[in-house]
Amino acid sequence: MRHSAKLAAIALSFLPGLANAQDVADTIYSGGPILTINDGQPKVEAVAVKDGRILAAGTLADISTFKGETTETFDLNGRTMLPGFVDSHGHVVMGGIQALSANLLAPPDGDVTDIASLQATLKAWAEKNSATVDKVKMIIGFGYDNAQLAELRHPTREDLDAVSTEVPIVIVHQSGHLGVANSKALELAGITASTENPEGGVIQRTSDGTPNGVLEEYAFFNVLIPLLGTLGPEGLSAFAEAGADLWMRYGYTTAQDGRSSGAVVEALKAVDADKGLPVDVIAYPDVLEAKDYIAQHVSRDYEGKVRVGGCKLTIDGSPQGFTALRDRPYYDPVGDYPPGYAGYASVTMEKVQDAVNWCYENGIQIITHANGEGASDMLIAAIGAAQKKYGDPGNRPVLIHGQFLREDQVDSYKRLGVFMSLFPMHTFYWGDWHRDHTVGPVNADNISPTGWVRERGMKFGSHHDAPVAFPDSMRILSATVTRRTRSGDILGPSQRVDVMTALKAMTIWPAWQQFEENDKGSIEVGKLADFVLLSEDPTAIDPEKLAGIKIEGTVKGGNLVYDAQKDSRRGDLSPQFPVFGNPEAAHHLMHAMYDGLSGASNQ
């Protein structure tokens, strides 16, 4: 009998996806398609979980051996289960800014289509939140996009003055790299005709030199960052909580805060310690601002559900906003741009090299925002020089965005071992704009060139860059597979990839990107029980219908943290969180932003 039991145990150990039969599962998941994102075992019928990790994955008959008296069964009811999505790049805390702001997004995510509807939205928001606006004297809006406005221009101070000349108004471009202030806000920020452009930024002006309200890059950050930096622990915590909630509802079990600060990281930790974050968060503080904090806190291990993964560097700006640094002139830029205009870098090459060298010298991962070809030239040169000086410390450097790339640059990134976190969601939101205005019809086919990357056998990540766009996982999947624009055009058919490749770019590959491939990204024995439940199997439907798949549930460490059937917000994934249901919290947040604006000129 002992001999037979030993043989049975040995035989069981060779079955794929199974653990020790003597273990008893806490939960067994079955009743729908299960896509493991594990090439060795692509689909299974059931998954057993114990102590928050995957105990076994296989046939229902095999997994039933792990069922005990205390085991709960989780019936998928036909829903499809995948590993939880891993955020390749986003700004989870900045996602919370939408909790405080008027929704200025264009359809399908909002209702703003022209200057008049933008003004109407701001007025309606101010009326709805009149008690708070009256108390703190500020209006903020997020998500306008000049590319989607009928006028094809940025709003101006005069447009915002039509909403109010007494209350300061700041609206944030959907890219997060530009914004507009009304006259009162410019006055409080100390921006006048005599104010010089900051390094890496532009104050747009009328013909007589008067600021027209539009602020680019560091001209805008010099206003926005003081606003957010003075929020204090309570305000930042509200942002963090709201952002993590939104990511969770789109099926993410790991979020990223991709241009963080020490204060933001501490706010994330405070929320997690107080209420418990529903998802893991990996933060990358700005290397130009927070080297000391990064050096002290960078770790592969989580403190609760938060860790500092490395540092963030930003070289240029927004491609759709014409602030990304190209290696050639923009195709047909809309606005007052000089002949041959090619954008600009937001930092000097010296700063880029110093930042990259510091990360290589200390073996710290660096993720770098580089949108235009010119910015990638700078990053490639800096990484090449750092590797020549320090060797390869195994820090897995990451390119963020890479919207406009030459094919030779993809070769360079492969040679240097740079992981590419790309933004194919741009093909939907701004594909038509890129074709007609930024790079032209020929080069637009190669924005976010996932096809070139796969031809070279490279892994990549697909991201949303929220709050630039919603962290809409199914929109990312759809855009990566179809590259269908808002108008219905297909932008770069040769750059499309299949559904399974696109799913890997949202799961196992970004897990590798962030040194977490042994714990996340696929349904395999020993990994965390992080799952997402979908209304349909994305591998079994018409690719044109991928964007319509619904997130039905999110499981983190074996716990169902989001259940669409029981969530009162089902069908409403807008970012308008009930912050204003708590007047004290709302007043604190808005008052801090107002105070920050008043002191921005002193920063």
C-alpha positions as CSV (number, residue, x, y, z in Angstrom):
1,M,0.0,0.0,0.0
2,R,2.8,2.4,0.9
3,H,4.6,1.6,-2.4
4,S,1.4,2.2,-4.4
5,A,0.8,5.6,-2.6
6,K,4.4,6.6,-3.4
7,L,4.0,5.7,-7.1
8,A,0.7,7.6,-7.2
9,A,2.4,10.7,-5.7
10,I,5.2,10.5,-8.2
11,A,2.8,10.1,-11.1
12,L,0.8,13.0,-9.9
13,S,3.9,15.2,-9.7
14,F,4.3,14.8,-13.5
15,L,0.9,16.0,-14.4
16,P,1.1,19.5,-15.8
17,G,-0.2,22.3,-13.5
18,L,-0.8,20.1,-10.5
19,A,0.7,20.4,-7.0
20,N,0.7,17.9,-4.1
21,A,-2.6,16.0,-3.9
22,Q,-2.5,16.1,-0.1
23,D,-3.1,19.9,-0.2
24,V,-6.6,21.1,0.2
25,A,-7.7,24.1,-1.8
26,D,-9.4,27.1,-0.3
27,T,-11.2,27.8,-3.6
28,I,-11.7,25.9,-6.9
29,Y,-12.6,28.0,-9.9
30,S,-14.4,26.3,-12.8
31,G,-17.4,26.6,-15.1
32,G,-16.0,28.7,-17.9
33,P,-13.1,29.1,-20.3
34,I,-9.8,29.6,-18.4
35,L,-6.9,31.1,-20.5
36,T,-3.7,30.6,-18.6
37,I,-1.3,32.7,-20.8
38,N,1.0,29.8,-20.2
39,D,2.2,28.3,-23.5
40,G,2.9,25.0,-21.9
41,Q,-0.8,24.7,-20.8
42,P,-2.8,27.3,-22.7
43,K,-6.3,26.3,-21.4
44,V,-7.5,24.5,-18.4
45,E,-10.9,23.5,-17.0
46,A,-10.3,24.4,-13.3
47,V,-7.9,26.2,-11.0
48,A,-7.3,25.4,-7.3
49,V,-6.1,28.2,-5.0
50,K,-4.7,28.0,-1.5
51,D,-3.4,30.8,0.7
52,G,-3.7,33.3,-2.1
53,R,-1.6,31.3,-4.6
54,I,-2.3,28.9,-7.4
55,L,-2.2,25.3,-6.0
56,A,-3.1,23.5,-9.3
57,A,-4.5,24.1,-12.8
58,G,-5.8,21.3,-15.0
59,T,-8.9,19.3,-15.8
60,L,-11.9,19.4,-13.5
61,A,-11.3,15.8,-12.6
62,D,-7.7,16.4,-11.7
63,I,-8.5,19.5,-9.7
64,S,-11.3,17.8,-7.8
65,T,-8.7,15.9,-5.9
66,F,-7.8,19.1,-4.1
67,K,-11.4,19.6,-2.8
68,G,-11.9,19.2,0.9
69,E,-14.7,19.9,3.4
70,T,-13.7,23.6,3.6
71,T,-13.1,24.2,-0.1
72,E,-15.3,26.8,-1.7
73,T,-16.3,26.4,-5.3
74,F,-16.3,29.5,-7.5
75,D,-18.7,29.0,-10.5
76,L,-17.6,31.2,-13.4
77,N,-21.1,30.8,-14.9
78,G,-19.7,30.9,-18.5
79,R,-17.4,33.8,-17.8
80,T,-13.8,33.7,-19.1
81,M,-11.0,33.8,-16.5
82,L,-7.5,35.1,-17.3
83,P,-4.6,36.2,-15.1
84,G,-5.1,39.7,-13.8
85,F,-3.9,42.5,-16.0
86,V,-0.5,44.0,-15.2
87,D,-0.2,47.7,-15.8
88,S,2.7,48.3,-18.2
89,H,2.4,52.1,-17.7
90,G,-0.1,54.4,-16.0
91,H,-0.4,57.0,-13.3
92,V,-2.8,55.5,-10.8
93,V,-2.7,58.4,-8.3
94,M,-3.1,61.0,-11.0
95,G,-6.1,58.9,-12.1
96,G,-7.7,60.3,-9.0
97,I,-7.6,63.8,-10.4
98,Q,-10.7,62.9,-12.3
99,A,-12.5,62.4,-9.0
100,L,-12.3,66.2,-8.6
101,S,-12.8,67.5,-12.1
102,A,-15.2,68.1,-14.8
103,N,-15.1,65.4,-17.4
104,L,-13.9,67.1,-20.6
105,L,-13.2,64.0,-22.5
106,A,-14.5,63.5,-26.1
107,P,-16.8,60.6,-27.0
108,P,-16.9,57.7,-26.2
109,D,-15.6,58.6,-22.8
110,G,-17.2,62.0,-22.4
111,D,-19.5,64.5,-24.2
112,V,-17.1,67.4,-25.2
113,T,-17.0,68.0,-28.9
114,D,-16.4,71.7,-29.2
115,I,-15.6,74.8,-27.2
116,A,-19.3,75.4,-26.4
117,S,-19.8,72.0,-25.0
118,L,-16.5,72.3,-23.0
119,Q,-17.8,75.6,-21.5
120,A,-21.2,74.0,-20.8
121,T,-19.6,71.0,-19.1
122,L,-17.5,73.3,-16.8
123,K,-20.6,75.4,-15.9
124,A,-22.7,72.3,-15.2
125,W,-19.9,70.8,-13.0
126,A,-19.5,74.1,-11.1
127,E,-23.3,74.3,-10.5
128,K,-23.5,70.7,-9.4
129,N,-20.6,71.3,-7.0
130,S,-21.5,74.9,-6.1
131,A,-21.0,74.6,-2.4
132,T,-17.4,73.4,-2.8
133,V,-16.7,76.0,-5.6
134,D,-18.1,78.8,-3.5
135,K,-16.0,77.7,-0.5
136,V,-12.6,77.2,-2.3
137,K,-13.0,79.3,-5.3
138,M,-11.7,77.0,-8.0
139,I,-12.9,75.0,-11.0
140,I,-10.8,72.2,-12.6
141,G,-11.5,70.1,-15.7
142,F,-9.7,67.2,-17.1
143,G,-9.4,65.5,-20.5
144,Y,-10.0,68.1,-23.2
145,D,-8.4,67.3,-26.5
146,N,-7.9,70.0,-29.2
147,A,-7.7,67.2,-31.8
148,Q,-11.3,66.2,-31.1
149,L,-12.7,69.7,-30.8
150,A,-14.6,71.0,-33.8
151,E,-12.5,74.1,-33.8
152,L,-9.3,72.0,-33.9
153,R,-7.6,74.4,-31.4
154,H,-6.9,74.7,-27.7
155,P,-9.3,76.7,-25.6
156,T,-7.9,80.0,-24.5
157,R,-8.1,82.2,-21.4
158,E,-10.9,84.1,-23.0
159,D,-12.9,80.9,-23.6
160,L,-12.5,80.0,-19.9
161,D,-13.2,83.6,-18.8
162,A,-16.6,83.1,-20.4
163,V,-17.2,80.5,-17.7
164,S,-15.9,82.7,-14.9
165,T,-13.6,85.6,-14.5
166,E,-13.9,85.6,-10.7
167,V,-13.0,81.9,-10.0
168,P,-9.7,80.5,-11.2
169,I,-10.1,77.8,-13.8
170,V,-7.5,75.2,-14.9
171,I,-8.2,72.5,-17.4
172,V,-5.8,69.7,-18.2
173,H,-5.2,68.4,-21.7
174,Q,-5.9,64.7,-22.1
175,S,-2.2,64.0,-22.6
176,G,-1.4,65.6,-19.2
177,H,1.4,67.6,-20.9
178,L,-0.6,70.8,-21.5
179,G,-3.2,72.8,-19.9
180,V,-5.2,76.0,-20.0
181,A,-5.7,78.7,-17.3
182,N,-8.2,81.5,-17.3
183,S,-7.2,85.1,-16.5
184,K,-7.7,84.6,-12.8
185,A,-5.6,81.5,-12.6
186,L,-2.8,83.1,-14.6
187,E,-3.0,86.1,-12.2
188,L,-2.7,83.8,-9.2
189,A,0.2,81.9,-10.8
190,G,2.0,85.1,-11.5
191,I,2.2,84.5,-15.3
192,T,2.3,87.8,-17.2
193,A,3.6,89.1,-20.6
194,S,7.0,89.5,-19.0
195,T,7.2,85.9,-17.7
196,E,9.8,84.0,-19.6
197,N,9.4,80.5,-20.9
198,P,10.8,78.0,-18.4
199,E,13.4,75.4,-19.5
200,G,11.5,72.6,-21.3
201,G,8.2,74.5,-21.5
202,V,6.3,77.1,-23.5
203,I,3.8,79.8,-22.5
204,Q,1.7,80.3,-25.6
205,R,1.0,84.0,-26.4
206,T,-1.0,86.3,-28.6
207,S,0.7,88.5,-31.2
208,D,1.4,91.2,-28.6
209,G,3.1,88.7,-26.2
210,T,0.2,88.3,-23.8
211,P,-0.2,84.8,-22.5
212,N,-3.2,83.2,-24.2
213,G,-3.8,80.7,-21.3
214,V,-2.2,77.7,-23.0
215,L,0.7,76.3,-21.1
216,E,3.0,73.5,-22.4
217,E,5.1,71.0,-20.6
218,Y,7.1,72.6,-17.8
219,A,5.2,75.9,-18.1
220,F,2.2,73.8,-17.2
221,F,3.9,71.5,-14.7
222,N,5.2,74.5,-12.8
223,V,1.5,75.4,-12.1
224,L,0.0,71.8,-11.8
225,I,2.7,70.2,-9.7
226,P,2.5,72.9,-6.9
227,L,-1.3,72.3,-7.0
228,L,-1.0,68.6,-6.4
229,G,2.1,68.9,-4.2
230,T,0.2,70.9,-1.6
231,L,-2.7,68.5,-1.3
232,G,-1.4,67.0,1.9
233,P,-1.7,63.4,3.1
234,E,-5.6,63.4,3.1
235,G,-5.8,64.8,-0.4
236,L,-3.2,62.5,-2.0
237,S,-4.8,59.6,-0.2
238,A,-8.1,60.4,-1.8
239,F,-6.5,60.5,-5.2
240,A,-4.7,57.1,-4.5
241,E,-7.9,55.4,-3.3
242,A,-10.0,56.7,-6.3
243,G,-7.3,55.7,-8.8
244,A,-6.8,52.2,-7.4
245,D,-10.6,51.6,-7.5
246,L,-10.7,52.6,-11.1
247,W,-7.9,50.3,-12.1
248,M,-9.5,47.4,-10.2
249,R,-12.7,47.8,-12.1
250,Y,-10.9,47.4,-15.4
251,G,-9.4,44.1,-14.3
252,Y,-6.0,45.3,-13.2
253,T,-4.5,43.5,-10.3
254,T,-1.2,45.4,-10.5
255,A,-1.2,49.2,-11.2
256,Q,1.7,51.5,-11.9
257,D,2.3,55.1,-10.7
258,G,4.6,56.0,-13.5
259,R,5.9,59.5,-12.5
260,S,5.6,59.5,-8.8
261,S,7.1,61.3,-5.8
262,G,8.0,60.4,-2.3
263,A,4.8,62.1,-1.0
264,V,2.7,60.1,-3.4
265,V,4.3,56.8,-2.5
266,E,3.8,57.5,1.2
267,A,0.1,58.4,0.5
268,L,-0.3,55.0,-1.3
269,K,1.2,53.2,1.7
270,A,-1.1,55.2,4.1
271,V,-4.2,54.2,2.1
272,D,-3.0,50.6,2.1
273,A,-2.3,50.5,5.8
274,D,-5.6,52.2,6.6
275,K,-8.1,50.6,4.2
276,G,-6.1,48.2,2.2
277,L,-5.5,48.9,-1.5
278,P,-7.4,46.5,-3.8
279,V,-4.5,46.0,-6.1
280,D,-0.7,46.1,-6.0
281,V,1.0,49.4,-7.0
282,I,4.5,49.8,-8.3
283,A,5.8,53.4,-8.2
284,Y,8.5,55.0,-10.2
285,P,9.4,58.4,-8.7
286,D,10.9,61.1,-11.0
287,V,14.7,60.6,-11.1
288,L,15.3,64.4,-11.5
289,E,13.3,65.2,-8.4
290,A,13.6,62.2,-6.0
291,K,16.9,60.4,-6.2
292,D,17.4,60.2,-2.5
293,Y,13.9,58.8,-1.9
294,I,14.4,56.3,-4.7
295,A,17.8,55.1,-3.4
296,Q,16.3,54.6,0.1
297,H,13.2,52.8,-1.0
298,V,13.7,50.9,-4.2
299,S,12.9,47.3,-3.7
300,R,11.7,44.1,-5.5
301,D,9.6,43.4,-2.3
302,Y,6.2,45.0,-1.5
303,E,5.5,46.9,1.7
304,G,1.9,45.8,1.9
305,K,0.7,46.3,-1.6
306,V,3.2,49.1,-2.5
307,R,6.8,49.2,-3.7
308,V,9.2,51.5,-5.5
309,G,10.3,49.7,-8.6
310,G,12.8,52.2,-9.9
311,C,12.9,55.7,-11.4
312,K,11.1,57.6,-14.1
313,L,12.7,60.0,-16.7
314,T,10.8,62.2,-19.1
315,I,12.6,63.4,-22.2
316,D,9.8,65.0,-24.3
317,G,6.1,65.6,-24.4
318,S,2.9,64.8,-26.2
319,P,2.8,63.7,-29.9
320,Q,-0.8,64.7,-30.4
321,G,0.0,68.0,-28.7
322,F,3.0,68.7,-31.0
323,T,5.4,68.8,-28.0
324,A,7.2,65.4,-28.7
325,L,10.7,65.8,-30.1
326,R,10.9,64.5,-33.7
327,D,13.9,64.0,-35.9
328,R,12.0,65.9,-38.7
329,P,9.3,68.5,-39.0
330,Y,5.7,67.8,-38.0
331,Y,3.6,66.9,-41.0
332,D,0.9,69.6,-40.7
333,P,0.7,70.9,-37.2
334,V,-2.4,72.8,-36.2
335,G,-1.5,76.0,-34.5
336,D,1.0,78.9,-34.6
337,Y,4.2,76.9,-35.3
338,P,7.2,78.1,-37.2
339,P,8.3,76.5,-40.5
340,G,10.2,73.2,-39.8
341,Y,8.9,72.9,-36.3
342,A,9.9,69.5,-34.8
343,G,8.9,69.8,-31.1
344,Y,11.4,70.0,-28.3
345,A,13.0,68.1,-25.5
346,S,11.9,68.9,-21.9
347,V,15.3,68.1,-20.5
348,T,18.9,68.5,-21.8
349,M,21.0,65.7,-23.0
350,E,23.3,66.2,-20.1
351,K,20.5,65.6,-17.6
352,V,19.3,62.6,-19.6
353,Q,22.8,61.1,-19.5
354,D,23.3,61.9,-15.8
355,A,20.0,60.2,-14.9
356,V,20.7,57.1,-16.9
357,N,24.2,56.8,-15.6
358,W,22.9,57.1,-12.0
359,C,20.5,54.3,-12.5
360,Y,23.0,52.0,-14.2
361,E,25.7,52.8,-11.6
362,N,23.2,51.8,-8.8
363,G,21.6,48.9,-10.6
364,I,18.2,50.6,-10.6
365,Q,15.5,50.2,-13.2
366,I,14.8,53.3,-15.3
367,I,11.6,53.8,-17.3
368,T,11.8,56.6,-19.8
369,H,9.1,58.6,-21.5
370,A,10.3,59.2,-25.1
371,N,7.6,59.8,-27.7
372,G,9.4,61.3,-30.8
373,E,12.2,59.9,-32.8
374,G,14.5,62.7,-31.5
375,A,13.8,61.7,-28.0
376,S,14.5,58.1,-28.7
377,D,17.8,59.1,-30.3
378,M,18.7,60.8,-27.0
379,L,17.7,57.7,-24.9
380,I,19.5,55.2,-27.2
381,A,22.7,57.3,-27.0
382,A,22.4,57.6,-23.2
383,I,21.8,53.9,-22.6
384,G,24.6,53.0,-25.0
385,A,27.0,55.2,-23.1
386,A,25.9,53.9,-19.7
387,Q,26.3,50.3,-20.7
388,K,29.7,51.0,-22.1
389,K,30.7,52.6,-18.8
390,Y,28.9,50.4,-16.3
391,G,28.1,47.2,-18.2
392,D,24.7,45.6,-17.9
393,P,23.5,45.5,-14.3
394,G,20.4,43.5,-15.3
395,N,18.1,46.5,-14.6
396,R,15.7,45.9,-17.6
397,P,15.5,49.5,-18.8
398,V,12.1,50.4,-20.3
399,L,11.0,52.7,-23.2
400,I,7.7,54.3,-22.4
401,H,5.5,55.2,-25.4
402,G,7.8,55.3,-28.4
403,Q,4.9,56.6,-30.6
404,F,7.1,57.8,-33.4
405,L,10.0,55.4,-34.1
406,R,12.2,54.6,-37.0
407,E,12.8,50.9,-37.7
408,D,16.5,51.2,-37.0
409,Q,15.6,52.5,-33.5
410,V,13.7,49.3,-32.8
411,D,16.9,47.4,-33.7
412,S,18.9,49.6,-31.3
413,Y,16.5,49.0,-28.5
414,K,16.8,45.3,-29.1
415,R,20.6,45.5,-29.1
416,L,20.6,47.4,-25.9
417,G,18.1,45.1,-24.2
418,V,15.4,47.8,-23.7
419,F,11.9,46.6,-23.0
420,M,9.3,48.6,-25.0
421,S,6.1,49.6,-23.3
422,L,4.1,50.8,-26.3
423,F,0.8,52.8,-26.6
424,P,-1.2,51.1,-29.5
425,M,-4.4,52.6,-27.8
426,H,-3.2,55.8,-29.6
427,T,-4.3,54.2,-32.9
428,F,-7.9,54.5,-31.7
429,Y,-7.9,57.9,-29.9
430,W,-5.5,59.8,-32.1
431,G,-4.8,57.7,-35.2
432,D,-6.7,60.0,-37.5
433,W,-4.9,63.0,-36.0
434,H,-1.5,61.4,-36.5
435,R,-2.4,60.5,-40.1
436,D,-3.6,64.0,-41.0
437,H,-1.4,66.3,-38.8
438,T,1.5,64.9,-36.8
439,V,3.4,62.5,-39.0
440,G,1.4,62.1,-42.1
441,P,-0.3,59.1,-43.8
442,V,2.9,57.1,-44.5
443,N,4.5,57.3,-41.1
444,A,1.2,57.1,-39.2
445,D,1.0,53.4,-40.2
446,N,4.0,52.8,-38.0
447,I,3.1,54.5,-34.7
448,S,3.3,52.1,-31.8
449,P,5.0,49.6,-34.0
450,T,4.1,46.3,-32.3
451,G,4.6,44.4,-35.6
452,W,8.2,45.5,-35.9
453,V,8.8,44.5,-32.3
454,R,7.4,41.0,-32.8
455,E,9.3,40.5,-36.1
456,R,12.4,40.8,-34.0
457,G,11.2,38.3,-31.4
458,M,10.9,41.0,-28.7
459,K,8.4,41.1,-25.9
460,F,6.5,44.3,-25.3
461,G,3.9,45.9,-23.1
462,S,0.6,47.6,-24.0
463,H,-0.5,50.5,-21.8
464,H,-3.2,53.1,-21.3
465,D,-1.2,55.9,-19.6
466,A,-4.3,56.8,-17.6
467,P,-5.5,59.3,-16.9
468,V,-4.5,60.2,-20.5
469,A,-7.2,57.6,-21.4
470,F,-9.3,55.4,-19.1
471,P,-7.4,52.3,-18.0
472,D,-9.8,50.5,-20.3
473,S,-8.2,47.0,-20.7
474,M,-10.5,45.9,-23.5
475,R,-10.0,49.1,-25.4
476,I,-6.2,48.4,-25.2
477,L,-6.8,44.8,-26.4
478,S,-9.0,46.0,-29.3
479,A,-6.5,48.7,-30.4
480,T,-3.5,46.4,-30.3
481,V,-5.3,43.8,-32.4
482,T,-7.3,45.9,-34.8
483,R,-5.6,49.3,-34.9
484,R,-9.0,50.8,-35.8
485,T,-9.2,54.6,-35.5
486,R,-12.2,56.6,-34.3
487,S,-13.2,57.1,-38.0
488,G,-13.0,53.4,-38.8
489,D,-9.7,53.5,-40.6
490,I,-7.1,50.7,-40.0
491,L,-3.8,52.4,-39.2
492,G,-0.9,50.2,-40.2
493,P,-2.3,46.7,-40.9
494,S,1.2,45.2,-40.8
495,Q,1.6,46.4,-37.2
496,R,-1.4,44.4,-35.9
497,V,-0.9,41.4,-33.7
498,D,-3.1,38.4,-32.8
499,V,-5.3,38.3,-29.7
500,M,-3.0,36.0,-27.7
501,T,0.0,38.2,-28.4
502,A,-2.0,41.2,-27.3
503,L,-3.1,39.5,-24.1
504,K,0.5,38.6,-23.3
505,A,1.4,42.3,-23.7
506,M,-1.1,43.0,-20.9
507,T,-0.2,40.1,-18.5
508,I,3.0,38.0,-18.6
509,W,5.2,40.5,-20.5
510,P,4.6,43.5,-18.3
511,A,5.0,41.2,-15.3
512,W,8.5,40.4,-16.8
513,Q,9.0,44.1,-17.4
514,Q,8.7,44.8,-13.7
515,F,10.6,41.7,-12.4
516,E,7.4,39.9,-11.3
517,E,7.1,37.1,-13.9
518,N,7.6,34.5,-11.2
519,D,4.5,35.7,-9.3
520,K,2.2,37.2,-11.9
521,G,1.1,37.3,-15.5
522,S,0.0,33.7,-16.0
523,I,-2.1,31.0,-14.3
524,E,0.6,28.6,-13.1
525,V,1.3,26.7,-9.9
526,G,2.9,28.8,-7.3
527,K,1.9,32.2,-8.7
528,L,-0.4,34.6,-7.1
529,A,-4.2,34.0,-7.5
530,D,-4.7,37.2,-9.4
531,F,-7.5,36.8,-12.0
532,V,-9.8,38.8,-14.2
533,L,-13.3,37.6,-15.2
534,L,-14.5,38.6,-18.7
535,S,-18.0,38.4,-20.2
536,E,-16.6,36.6,-23.3
537,D,-13.6,34.7,-24.4
538,P,-11.5,37.2,-26.4
539,T,-9.9,34.4,-28.4
540,A,-13.3,33.1,-29.6
541,I,-15.1,36.2,-30.9
542,D,-14.8,38.6,-33.8
543,P,-11.8,40.9,-33.1
544,E,-13.9,43.9,-34.0
545,K,-16.0,43.2,-30.9
546,L,-13.2,43.0,-28.4
547,A,-13.8,46.5,-27.1
548,G,-17.3,45.5,-26.1
549,I,-16.2,42.7,-23.7
550,K,-17.1,43.6,-20.1
551,I,-15.1,43.2,-17.0
552,E,-17.2,41.0,-14.7
553,G,-14.9,40.6,-11.8
554,T,-11.4,41.0,-10.4
555,V,-9.7,38.6,-8.0
556,K,-6.6,39.7,-6.1
557,G,-4.7,37.0,-4.1
558,G,-7.7,34.7,-4.1
559,N,-10.1,37.4,-2.9
560,L,-12.9,38.8,-5.1
561,V,-12.2,42.5,-4.9
562,Y,-14.6,43.6,-7.7
563,D,-17.9,41.9,-8.7
564,A,-19.7,43.7,-11.5
565,Q,-23.0,41.9,-10.6
566,K,-23.0,43.4,-7.1
567,D,-21.4,46.8,-7.8
568,S,-23.9,49.6,-7.8
569,R,-21.9,51.4,-10.5
570,R,-22.2,48.5,-13.0
571,G,-22.3,49.8,-16.5
572,D,-20.8,53.1,-15.4
573,L,-17.0,53.0,-15.5
574,S,-16.7,56.8,-15.6
575,P,-14.0,58.2,-13.3
576,Q,-16.5,60.4,-11.4
577,F,-16.0,59.0,-7.9
578,P,-18.1,60.2,-5.0
579,V,-15.5,62.5,-3.5
580,F,-18.1,65.3,-3.3
581,G,-20.2,63.0,-1.2
582,N,-17.8,63.9,1.6
583,P,-17.8,67.7,1.8
584,E,-14.9,67.9,4.2
585,A,-12.6,65.8,2.0
586,A,-13.7,67.7,-1.1
587,H,-13.2,71.1,0.5
588,H,-9.7,70.0,1.7
589,L,-8.7,68.8,-1.7
590,M,-9.9,71.8,-3.6
591,H,-8.6,74.3,-1.1
592,A,-5.2,72.7,-1.3
593,M,-5.2,73.0,-5.1
594,Y,-6.3,76.7,-4.8
595,D,-3.5,77.4,-2.3
596,G,-1.0,75.7,-4.6
597,L,-2.1,77.8,-7.5
598,S,-1.8,80.9,-5.5
599,G,1.8,80.0,-4.5
600,A,2.8,78.5,-7.9
601,S,4.7,81.6,-8.9
602,N,7.0,81.2,-5.9
603,Q,8.0,77.6,-6.7
